[in-house]
Amino acid sequence: MHIRTLSGFECTDLLAGNRVAFLACTKDDQPYVVPIHYAYSDGHVYAFSMPGKKIEWMRANPRVSVFVKQQGAGKAWKSVVAEGHYEELPDEIGHKVVREHAWSVLSKHYDWWEPGALKPFEQPPSRDSSHVFFRILVEQMSGREARE
């Protein structure tokens, strides 16, 4: 097995070419990792969710990481870790252009909204039940590739 470091261009290419990532966030020294559907554009990871644990935790601590892995033939694989800063895109004046951009890059992919809009159990009524568009400003990326 040979392992090598991916270039910045290769990291960006891998991040842009995938749709499912693992989002890592922390609150009170407790880590939390969850899969998300996303789109990558202009140095940001864009995603959509209903309010819940990950949104609550990212609001409390906006420092997050995103992990993407692409399986190759046999034992081959590539992966990228992107570190960055969470930013919510509320439906308010001042965020309209960025929110519309998030919607446009996400909506290029089939069923982009479904994973973020569904919960495994019925949610109790809440005053904060609207969907949340957000983005992560990617500040740093690193990647590896393994080949046989």
PyMOL commands that place a pseudoatom at each C-alpha (Angstrom):
pseudoatom trace, name=CA, resn=MET, resi=1, chain=A, elem=C, hetatm=0, pos=[0.000, 0.000, 0.000]
pseudoatom trace, name=CA, resn=HIS, resi=2, chain=A, elem=C, hetatm=0, pos=[1.305, 3.437, -0.950]
pseudoatom trace, name=CA, resn=ILE, resi=3, chain=A, elem=C, hetatm=0, pos=[-0.095, 6.558, 0.752]
pseudoatom trace, name=CA, resn=ARG, resi=4, chain=A, elem=C, hetatm=0, pos=[0.494, 10.059, -0.586]
pseudoatom trace, name=CA, resn=THR, resi=5, chain=A, elem=C, hetatm=0, pos=[-0.653, 13.576, 0.254]
pseudoatom trace, name=CA, resn=LEU, resi=6, chain=A, elem=C, hetatm=0, pos=[-3.167, 15.172, -2.109]
pseudoatom trace, name=CA, resn=SER, resi=7, chain=A, elem=C, hetatm=0, pos=[-2.450, 18.607, -3.564]
pseudoatom trace, name=CA, resn=GLY, resi=8, chain=A, elem=C, hetatm=0, pos=[-4.741, 21.525, -2.796]
pseudoatom trace, name=CA, resn=PHE, resi=9, chain=A, elem=C, hetatm=0, pos=[-6.283, 21.194, -6.254]
pseudoatom trace, name=CA, resn=GLU, resi=10, chain=A, elem=C, hetatm=0, pos=[-6.915, 17.446, -5.714]
pseudoatom trace, name=CA, resn=CYS, resi=11, chain=A, elem=C, hetatm=0, pos=[-8.533, 18.162, -2.326]
pseudoatom trace, name=CA, resn=THR, resi=12, chain=A, elem=C, hetatm=0, pos=[-10.831, 20.764, -3.877]
pseudoatom trace, name=CA, resn=ASP, resi=13, chain=A, elem=C, hetatm=0, pos=[-11.669, 18.400, -6.746]
pseudoatom trace, name=CA, resn=LEU, resi=14, chain=A, elem=C, hetatm=0, pos=[-12.590, 15.575, -4.352]
pseudoatom trace, name=CA, resn=LEU, resi=15, chain=A, elem=C, hetatm=0, pos=[-14.688, 17.885, -2.172]
pseudoatom trace, name=CA, resn=ALA, resi=16, chain=A, elem=C, hetatm=0, pos=[-16.478, 19.333, -5.218]
pseudoatom trace, name=CA, resn=GLY, resi=17, chain=A, elem=C, hetatm=0, pos=[-17.089, 15.917, -6.763]
pseudoatom trace, name=CA, resn=ASN, resi=18, chain=A, elem=C, hetatm=0, pos=[-18.950, 14.317, -3.854]
pseudoatom trace, name=CA, resn=ARG, resi=19, chain=A, elem=C, hetatm=0, pos=[-22.336, 14.879, -2.209]
pseudoatom trace, name=CA, resn=VAL, resi=20, chain=A, elem=C, hetatm=0, pos=[-22.146, 13.126, 1.175]
pseudoatom trace, name=CA, resn=ALA, resi=21, chain=A, elem=C, hetatm=0, pos=[-19.737, 14.151, 3.927]
pseudoatom trace, name=CA, resn=PHE, resi=22, chain=A, elem=C, hetatm=0, pos=[-19.369, 13.653, 7.647]
pseudoatom trace, name=CA, resn=LEU, resi=23, chain=A, elem=C, hetatm=0, pos=[-19.722, 16.876, 9.626]
pseudoatom trace, name=CA, resn=ALA, resi=24, chain=A, elem=C, hetatm=0, pos=[-17.905, 17.095, 12.964]
pseudoatom trace, name=CA, resn=CYS, resi=25, chain=A, elem=C, hetatm=0, pos=[-18.804, 19.681, 15.574]
pseudoatom trace, name=CA, resn=THR, resi=26, chain=A, elem=C, hetatm=0, pos=[-18.277, 20.038, 19.318]
pseudoatom trace, name=CA, resn=LYS, resi=27, chain=A, elem=C, hetatm=0, pos=[-20.062, 21.475, 22.298]
pseudoatom trace, name=CA, resn=ASP, resi=28, chain=A, elem=C, hetatm=0, pos=[-18.830, 21.465, 25.891]
pseudoatom trace, name=CA, resn=ASP, resi=29, chain=A, elem=C, hetatm=0, pos=[-15.839, 19.280, 24.902]
pseudoatom trace, name=CA, resn=GLN, resi=30, chain=A, elem=C, hetatm=0, pos=[-18.153, 16.603, 23.449]
pseudoatom trace, name=CA, resn=PRO, resi=31, chain=A, elem=C, hetatm=0, pos=[-17.668, 15.715, 19.755]
pseudoatom trace, name=CA, resn=TYR, resi=32, chain=A, elem=C, hetatm=0, pos=[-20.582, 14.953, 17.447]
pseudoatom trace, name=CA, resn=VAL, resi=33, chain=A, elem=C, hetatm=0, pos=[-20.286, 13.542, 13.903]
pseudoatom trace, name=CA, resn=VAL, resi=34, chain=A, elem=C, hetatm=0, pos=[-23.185, 13.260, 11.469]
pseudoatom trace, name=CA, resn=PRO, resi=35, chain=A, elem=C, hetatm=0, pos=[-23.525, 12.632, 7.717]
pseudoatom trace, name=CA, resn=ILE, resi=36, chain=A, elem=C, hetatm=0, pos=[-24.775, 15.517, 5.576]
pseudoatom trace, name=CA, resn=HIS, resi=37, chain=A, elem=C, hetatm=0, pos=[-25.637, 16.038, 1.928]
pseudoatom trace, name=CA, resn=TYR, resi=38, chain=A, elem=C, hetatm=0, pos=[-23.793, 19.069, 0.614]
pseudoatom trace, name=CA, resn=ALA, resi=39, chain=A, elem=C, hetatm=0, pos=[-22.590, 20.997, -2.421]
pseudoatom trace, name=CA, resn=TYR, resi=40, chain=A, elem=C, hetatm=0, pos=[-19.200, 22.694, -2.703]
pseudoatom trace, name=CA, resn=SER, resi=41, chain=A, elem=C, hetatm=0, pos=[-18.833, 26.087, -4.390]
pseudoatom trace, name=CA, resn=ASP, resi=42, chain=A, elem=C, hetatm=0, pos=[-16.616, 29.158, -4.115]
pseudoatom trace, name=CA, resn=GLY, resi=43, chain=A, elem=C, hetatm=0, pos=[-14.639, 27.879, -1.115]
pseudoatom trace, name=CA, resn=HIS, resi=44, chain=A, elem=C, hetatm=0, pos=[-17.727, 26.928, 0.892]
pseudoatom trace, name=CA, resn=VAL, resi=45, chain=A, elem=C, hetatm=0, pos=[-19.584, 23.743, 1.768]
pseudoatom trace, name=CA, resn=TYR, resi=46, chain=A, elem=C, hetatm=0, pos=[-23.327, 24.467, 1.446]
pseudoatom trace, name=CA, resn=ALA, resi=47, chain=A, elem=C, hetatm=0, pos=[-25.948, 22.391, 3.242]
pseudoatom trace, name=CA, resn=PHE, resi=48, chain=A, elem=C, hetatm=0, pos=[-29.533, 22.367, 4.479]
pseudoatom trace, name=CA, resn=SER, resi=49, chain=A, elem=C, hetatm=0, pos=[-31.104, 21.011, 7.668]
pseudoatom trace, name=CA, resn=MET, resi=50, chain=A, elem=C, hetatm=0, pos=[-34.036, 21.238, 10.007]
pseudoatom trace, name=CA, resn=PRO, resi=51, chain=A, elem=C, hetatm=0, pos=[-33.230, 22.594, 13.474]
pseudoatom trace, name=CA, resn=GLY, resi=52, chain=A, elem=C, hetatm=0, pos=[-31.757, 19.935, 15.726]
pseudoatom trace, name=CA, resn=LYS, resi=53, chain=A, elem=C, hetatm=0, pos=[-28.615, 18.887, 17.521]
pseudoatom trace, name=CA, resn=LYS, resi=54, chain=A, elem=C, hetatm=0, pos=[-26.075, 19.728, 14.798]
pseudoatom trace, name=CA, resn=ILE, resi=55, chain=A, elem=C, hetatm=0, pos=[-27.539, 23.209, 14.224]
pseudoatom trace, name=CA, resn=GLU, resi=56, chain=A, elem=C, hetatm=0, pos=[-27.707, 23.870, 17.961]
pseudoatom trace, name=CA, resn=TRP, resi=57, chain=A, elem=C, hetatm=0, pos=[-24.104, 22.755, 18.427]
pseudoatom trace, name=CA, resn=MET, resi=58, chain=A, elem=C, hetatm=0, pos=[-22.772, 24.735, 15.437]
pseudoatom trace, name=CA, resn=ARG, resi=59, chain=A, elem=C, hetatm=0, pos=[-24.543, 27.844, 16.711]
pseudoatom trace, name=CA, resn=ALA, resi=60, chain=A, elem=C, hetatm=0, pos=[-22.760, 27.345, 20.050]
pseudoatom trace, name=CA, resn=ASN, resi=61, chain=A, elem=C, hetatm=0, pos=[-19.355, 26.605, 18.473]
pseudoatom trace, name=CA, resn=PRO, resi=62, chain=A, elem=C, hetatm=0, pos=[-18.994, 27.518, 14.782]
pseudoatom trace, name=CA, resn=ARG, resi=63, chain=A, elem=C, hetatm=0, pos=[-15.610, 25.745, 14.381]
pseudoatom trace, name=CA, resn=VAL, resi=64, chain=A, elem=C, hetatm=0, pos=[-16.335, 22.556, 12.397]
pseudoatom trace, name=CA, resn=SER, resi=65, chain=A, elem=C, hetatm=0, pos=[-14.719, 19.928, 10.187]
pseudoatom trace, name=CA, resn=VAL, resi=66, chain=A, elem=C, hetatm=0, pos=[-16.017, 18.044, 7.165]
pseudoatom trace, name=CA, resn=PHE, resi=67, chain=A, elem=C, hetatm=0, pos=[-14.695, 14.624, 6.088]
pseudoatom trace, name=CA, resn=VAL, resi=68, chain=A, elem=C, hetatm=0, pos=[-15.193, 13.165, 2.604]
pseudoatom trace, name=CA, resn=LYS, resi=69, chain=A, elem=C, hetatm=0, pos=[-13.994, 9.736, 1.490]
pseudoatom trace, name=CA, resn=GLN, resi=70, chain=A, elem=C, hetatm=0, pos=[-14.068, 8.220, -1.971]
pseudoatom trace, name=CA, resn=GLN, resi=71, chain=A, elem=C, hetatm=0, pos=[-13.533, 4.470, -2.254]
pseudoatom trace, name=CA, resn=GLY, resi=72, chain=A, elem=C, hetatm=0, pos=[-11.469, 3.267, -5.193]
pseudoatom trace, name=CA, resn=ALA, resi=73, chain=A, elem=C, hetatm=0, pos=[-10.865, -0.202, -6.624]
pseudoatom trace, name=CA, resn=GLY, resi=74, chain=A, elem=C, hetatm=0, pos=[-9.722, -2.810, -4.133]
pseudoatom trace, name=CA, resn=LYS, resi=75, chain=A, elem=C, hetatm=0, pos=[-8.063, -1.173, -1.150]
pseudoatom trace, name=CA, resn=ALA, resi=76, chain=A, elem=C, hetatm=0, pos=[-7.610, 2.206, -2.875]
pseudoatom trace, name=CA, resn=TRP, resi=77, chain=A, elem=C, hetatm=0, pos=[-9.229, 5.325, -1.407]
pseudoatom trace, name=CA, resn=LYS, resi=78, chain=A, elem=C, hetatm=0, pos=[-8.976, 9.122, -1.241]
pseudoatom trace, name=CA, resn=SER, resi=79, chain=A, elem=C, hetatm=0, pos=[-10.096, 11.348, 1.610]
pseudoatom trace, name=CA, resn=VAL, resi=80, chain=A, elem=C, hetatm=0, pos=[-10.212, 15.027, 2.504]
pseudoatom trace, name=CA, resn=VAL, resi=81, chain=A, elem=C, hetatm=0, pos=[-10.637, 16.808, 5.815]
pseudoatom trace, name=CA, resn=ALA, resi=82, chain=A, elem=C, hetatm=0, pos=[-11.806, 20.418, 5.486]
pseudoatom trace, name=CA, resn=GLU, resi=83, chain=A, elem=C, hetatm=0, pos=[-11.750, 22.672, 8.522]
pseudoatom trace, name=CA, resn=GLY, resi=84, chain=A, elem=C, hetatm=0, pos=[-13.756, 25.823, 8.697]
pseudoatom trace, name=CA, resn=HIS, resi=85, chain=A, elem=C, hetatm=0, pos=[-16.352, 28.112, 10.157]
pseudoatom trace, name=CA, resn=TYR, resi=86, chain=A, elem=C, hetatm=0, pos=[-20.162, 27.600, 10.224]
pseudoatom trace, name=CA, resn=GLU, resi=87, chain=A, elem=C, hetatm=0, pos=[-22.342, 30.436, 8.964]
pseudoatom trace, name=CA, resn=GLU, resi=88, chain=A, elem=C, hetatm=0, pos=[-26.126, 30.326, 9.007]
pseudoatom trace, name=CA, resn=LEU, resi=89, chain=A, elem=C, hetatm=0, pos=[-27.950, 31.812, 6.021]
pseudoatom trace, name=CA, resn=PRO, resi=90, chain=A, elem=C, hetatm=0, pos=[-31.226, 33.137, 7.443]
pseudoatom trace, name=CA, resn=ASP, resi=91, chain=A, elem=C, hetatm=0, pos=[-34.165, 34.164, 5.277]
pseudoatom trace, name=CA, resn=GLU, resi=92, chain=A, elem=C, hetatm=0, pos=[-33.515, 37.851, 5.950]
pseudoatom trace, name=CA, resn=ILE, resi=93, chain=A, elem=C, hetatm=0, pos=[-32.438, 40.946, 4.095]
pseudoatom trace, name=CA, resn=GLY, resi=94, chain=A, elem=C, hetatm=0, pos=[-28.675, 40.950, 3.814]
pseudoatom trace, name=CA, resn=HIS, resi=95, chain=A, elem=C, hetatm=0, pos=[-28.448, 37.187, 3.270]
pseudoatom trace, name=CA, resn=LYS, resi=96, chain=A, elem=C, hetatm=0, pos=[-30.721, 36.909, 0.217]
pseudoatom trace, name=CA, resn=VAL, resi=97, chain=A, elem=C, hetatm=0, pos=[-27.983, 36.612, -2.444]
pseudoatom trace, name=CA, resn=VAL, resi=98, chain=A, elem=C, hetatm=0, pos=[-25.928, 34.050, -0.503]
pseudoatom trace, name=CA, resn=ARG, resi=99, chain=A, elem=C, hetatm=0, pos=[-29.033, 32.052, 0.457]
pseudoatom trace, name=CA, resn=GLU, resi=100, chain=A, elem=C, hetatm=0, pos=[-30.175, 31.964, -3.179]
pseudoatom trace, name=CA, resn=HIS, resi=101, chain=A, elem=C, hetatm=0, pos=[-26.681, 30.823, -4.185]
pseudoatom trace, name=CA, resn=ALA, resi=102, chain=A, elem=C, hetatm=0, pos=[-26.860, 28.024, -1.594]
pseudoatom trace, name=CA, resn=TRP, resi=103, chain=A, elem=C, hetatm=0, pos=[-30.223, 26.941, -2.966]
pseudoatom trace, name=CA, resn=SER, resi=104, chain=A, elem=C, hetatm=0, pos=[-28.945, 27.057, -6.560]
pseudoatom trace, name=CA, resn=VAL, resi=105, chain=A, elem=C, hetatm=0, pos=[-25.856, 24.881, -5.943]
pseudoatom trace, name=CA, resn=LEU, resi=106, chain=A, elem=C, hetatm=0, pos=[-27.738, 22.400, -3.748]
pseudoatom trace, name=CA, resn=SER, resi=107, chain=A, elem=C, hetatm=0, pos=[-30.738, 22.115, -6.082]
pseudoatom trace, name=CA, resn=LYS, resi=108, chain=A, elem=C, hetatm=0, pos=[-28.548, 20.888, -8.949]
pseudoatom trace, name=CA, resn=HIS, resi=109, chain=A, elem=C, hetatm=0, pos=[-28.605, 17.483, -7.263]
pseudoatom trace, name=CA, resn=TYR, resi=110, chain=A, elem=C, hetatm=0, pos=[-31.549, 15.088, -7.076]
pseudoatom trace, name=CA, resn=ASP, resi=111, chain=A, elem=C, hetatm=0, pos=[-33.378, 15.013, -3.714]
pseudoatom trace, name=CA, resn=TRP, resi=112, chain=A, elem=C, hetatm=0, pos=[-30.909, 17.519, -2.211]
pseudoatom trace, name=CA, resn=TRP, resi=113, chain=A, elem=C, hetatm=0, pos=[-33.461, 18.633, 0.386]
pseudoatom trace, name=CA, resn=GLU, resi=114, chain=A, elem=C, hetatm=0, pos=[-34.697, 15.251, 1.576]
pseudoatom trace, name=CA, resn=PRO, resi=115, chain=A, elem=C, hetatm=0, pos=[-31.962, 14.178, 4.029]
pseudoatom trace, name=CA, resn=GLY, resi=116, chain=A, elem=C, hetatm=0, pos=[-31.945, 17.580, 5.723]
pseudoatom trace, name=CA, resn=ALA, resi=117, chain=A, elem=C, hetatm=0, pos=[-35.724, 17.849, 5.884]
pseudoatom trace, name=CA, resn=LEU, resi=118, chain=A, elem=C, hetatm=0, pos=[-36.487, 14.452, 7.406]
pseudoatom trace, name=CA, resn=LYS, resi=119, chain=A, elem=C, hetatm=0, pos=[-36.051, 13.328, 10.996]
pseudoatom trace, name=CA, resn=PRO, resi=120, chain=A, elem=C, hetatm=0, pos=[-36.140, 9.717, 12.277]
pseudoatom trace, name=CA, resn=PHE, resi=121, chain=A, elem=C, hetatm=0, pos=[-39.017, 10.585, 14.596]
pseudoatom trace, name=CA, resn=GLU, resi=122, chain=A, elem=C, hetatm=0, pos=[-41.872, 13.073, 14.676]
pseudoatom trace, name=CA, resn=GLN, resi=123, chain=A, elem=C, hetatm=0, pos=[-40.784, 16.427, 16.010]
pseudoatom trace, name=CA, resn=PRO, resi=124, chain=A, elem=C, hetatm=0, pos=[-42.914, 18.250, 18.573]
pseudoatom trace, name=CA, resn=PRO, resi=125, chain=A, elem=C, hetatm=0, pos=[-44.255, 21.592, 17.364]
pseudoatom trace, name=CA, resn=SER, resi=126, chain=A, elem=C, hetatm=0, pos=[-41.687, 24.323, 17.810]
pseudoatom trace, name=CA, resn=ARG, resi=127, chain=A, elem=C, hetatm=0, pos=[-41.484, 28.007, 17.137]
pseudoatom trace, name=CA, resn=ASP, resi=128, chain=A, elem=C, hetatm=0, pos=[-38.101, 27.258, 15.507]
pseudoatom trace, name=CA, resn=SER, resi=129, chain=A, elem=C, hetatm=0, pos=[-39.287, 24.597, 13.046]
pseudoatom trace, name=CA, resn=SER, resi=130, chain=A, elem=C, hetatm=0, pos=[-38.217, 26.251, 9.794]
pseudoatom trace, name=CA, resn=HIS, resi=131, chain=A, elem=C, hetatm=0, pos=[-35.456, 24.823, 7.658]
pseudoatom trace, name=CA, resn=VAL, resi=132, chain=A, elem=C, hetatm=0, pos=[-31.894, 26.137, 7.926]
pseudoatom trace, name=CA, resn=PHE, resi=133, chain=A, elem=C, hetatm=0, pos=[-29.543, 26.828, 5.049]
pseudoatom trace, name=CA, resn=PHE, resi=134, chain=A, elem=C, hetatm=0, pos=[-25.920, 27.095, 6.121]
pseudoatom trace, name=CA, resn=ARG, resi=135, chain=A, elem=C, hetatm=0, pos=[-22.437, 27.152, 4.741]
pseudoatom trace, name=CA, resn=ILE, resi=136, chain=A, elem=C, hetatm=0, pos=[-19.001, 26.357, 6.018]
pseudoatom trace, name=CA, resn=LEU, resi=137, chain=A, elem=C, hetatm=0, pos=[-16.171, 28.629, 4.964]
pseudoatom trace, name=CA, resn=VAL, resi=138, chain=A, elem=C, hetatm=0, pos=[-13.339, 26.199, 4.238]
pseudoatom trace, name=CA, resn=GLU, resi=139, chain=A, elem=C, hetatm=0, pos=[-10.227, 27.701, 5.807]
pseudoatom trace, name=CA, resn=GLN, resi=140, chain=A, elem=C, hetatm=0, pos=[-7.940, 24.694, 5.524]
pseudoatom trace, name=CA, resn=MET, resi=141, chain=A, elem=C, hetatm=0, pos=[-7.952, 21.325, 3.719]
pseudoatom trace, name=CA, resn=SER, resi=142, chain=A, elem=C, hetatm=0, pos=[-5.748, 18.271, 3.707]
pseudoatom trace, name=CA, resn=GLY, resi=143, chain=A, elem=C, hetatm=0, pos=[-6.098, 14.992, 1.886]
pseudoatom trace, name=CA, resn=ARG, resi=144, chain=A, elem=C, hetatm=0, pos=[-4.573, 11.568, 1.440]
pseudoatom trace, name=CA, resn=GLU, resi=145, chain=A, elem=C, hetatm=0, pos=[-4.721, 8.857, -1.193]
pseudoatom trace, name=CA, resn=ALA, resi=146, chain=A, elem=C, hetatm=0, pos=[-3.964, 5.166, -0.794]
pseudoatom trace, name=CA, resn=ARG, resi=147, chain=A, elem=C, hetatm=0, pos=[-3.048, 2.913, -3.709]
pseudoatom trace, name=CA, resn=GLU, resi=148, chain=A, elem=C, hetatm=0, pos=[-2.013, -0.705, -3.851]
for i in range(1, 148): cmd.bond("trace and resi %d" % i, "trace and resi %d" % (i + 1))
show_as sticks, trace
zoom trace
